[in-house]
Amino acid sequence: MSMKSVTVVGAGVIGLSIAWRAARSGWAVRIADPAIGRGASHVAGGMLAPLSEGWPGEDGPLEFGAESLRRWPTFVSDLGADGLITARGALTVAFDAADAEDLRTVAEFVTARGHEMEIVSRRDVKSLEPAVSHNVRLGLLAPAELAVDNRRVVAALMTAAVSAGVDLTEDRVDDVSALGSDQVVLAAGWATARLCPSVPVRPVKGEILRLRARSGSPAGPTRTVRASVNGRSVYLVPRVDGLVVGATQYEHGDDTTVTVGGVRDLLADAERVFPGVADYEFSEAAAGLRPMSPDNVPLIGRVDARTVVATGHGRNGMLLAPLTADAVLAELDGSALPEATSASLERFSS
């Protein structure tokens, strides 16, 4: 009996995760992507932070993200690669009374749904993260959240996929019907809409910076640190050699140009949170296109008997990869994963 075959269109963290898991489950898998490993996953910050991003009324994103975060330790263990996790725990800080009240709102909403978060005083913020500015008024700690090195994750997934028998190709797919496999998974990020126009996903540009610590530079945060500065969100994610700082957000179509204004704002906001960052080396500025759905929940499900869609992960592709892979494998096997119900395509079927 011949193996069932599937073509995965897209080789970002979502497509690679699906391909790897499908191959391990007995599928003959081919990946088609002319830019393997060079898309939005290459630019990502690597935060796994669904709790810190919780907000009243947004139960779907919170629960989907929390369920995928729960799967990450096993996901890392199965990959068997070193150095993927770069930070444990996340700290969101407030500089004024309005932002402090927002932190209390998040804490109340998230903890009411059974997740651990803790409001911490200014003194405790400085104790947890001495590098953070003394102007902080309040903090919100999420001990369960993680951060990963996105590029190491992608590299590990590519290695694991090839080891499992996945055929990695740089083929460009313009017509799904021309593919010869039994099944097709469209995991091409925002470009999925070009192949399946009924899928409501759009590109949203995000700029991100990489800063490298020099000899003698002040030690940076050990956890992911997030804040709102002048109405703009900023996050600092630890890396072995420095920090990733992100991220801007623009509705600019498929433009991936890095702008002076974007870099200026990110650097200014990062210095407000961590003043010692001024001594770091400016290593890289890049922009990627996040695939956004209308309600910020992924789009996972069948569009026909042969085609499964997995897109719309926004800025949380890294976080949501394990749960998405499980959901797609269930679809390929003819069932649905209960934990992924909120990502069903049926919510936009009208």
Order of alpha helices (4+ residues) and beta strands (2+ residues): beta-alpha-beta-alpha-beta-alpha-beta-alpha-beta-alpha-beta-alpha-beta-beta-alpha-beta-beta-beta-beta-alpha-beta-beta-beta-alpha
